[in-house]
Amino acid sequence: MRLRLLALAGRAELGVSELADLLGKGQPKVSRHCAALREAGLLYGRKQGTWLLLRLAPQATDDPVVADALRAGNRLCEEDGSLRRVSSVLAARDRATREFFARGDRVRRIGPPDELAAYLRAIAVLMPARGLAVDAGTGDGALLELLAPLFERVVAIDRAEPQVALARERAIERGFDNVTFVCGELDDDEVLSATADGADAVFAARVLHHAPVPRRAVQDLVSLAAEPTETAPGGAVVILDYESHRDEALREQEADLWLGFEPRELRDLALEANLADIQQGRLPSPWNGTGPDRHLVWQWLSGRRAPTP
């Protein structure tokens, strides 16, 4: 019995009930033999809820006596066919999961999943520079759902205290404890103090069309990004806004000052503000959400702060 247990546990990590099934023996009897092998240091056990999973202990076969016992166990299991049945036992674990997802009665969720923050935190390690991000014009804090899991620290800025309150409420509800909130303009002393070392990334999502002077706003955004050094590129600046349109109703509905920007116009603003490595493009319309601006063409522009001329 113990020789065969060593052989099966050397082939795959198996539960006590699975080992009992493979050997055609009662579970209590198999459990007693497994306990003796664990006490001898030959089997390694791992608890998984009510399951006890067993596998051959690492380096167990370094002992020539154990290695010989394992060879004997393999011969016994080949003779009784239990080794061949291991794959069937492992496949049986998957049966309930396959049946669950094959039912076809699950409802497709629309939009980002509630667990998006968990996914983003998991991939954050792939980003080379994620110390500080700035969310310029945070509004109700929607962009914090993206930035807070990715960056070690986020500074969220808005000119309206009610908007800051909404964003702060979101951060508390979502457990984003790495966000600093500032009510003010981009060039206020409090903002400059919070970003004194320069941001790795500065985001302005649908902010520019509300700026009294877009040229000045882009310059302020760039000034918050980290300056380039001999060993590191400048901080990134990402702008999301509309292409030029003719929907005058948005001036009244959303207090828009500007009816979007031509791509070349936006690029010129970025160049004038000392951005380099500029890239830009359009966003697919299904990504525009459900707001009153969903019918517009959304564009993005990114670049890095260049050395000061």
Buried (B, 14 or more C-beta within 10 A) or exposed (E): BBBBBBBBBBBBBBBBBBBBBBBEBEBEEBBEBBBEBBEEEBBBBEEEEEEBBBBBBEEBBEEEEBEEBBBBBBEBBEEEEBBEBBEEBBEEEEEEEEEEEEEEEEEEEEEEEEEEBEEBEEEEEEEEBBBBBBBBBBBBBBBBBBBBBBBEBBBBBBBEEEBBBBBBEBBEEBEBEBBBBBBBEBEBEBBBEBBEEBBBBBBBBBBBBBBEEBEBBBBBBBBBBBBBEEEEBBBBBBBBBBBBBEBEEBEEEBEBEBBBBEBEEBBBBBBEBBBBEBEBEEEEEEEBEEEEBEEBBBBBBBBBBBEEE
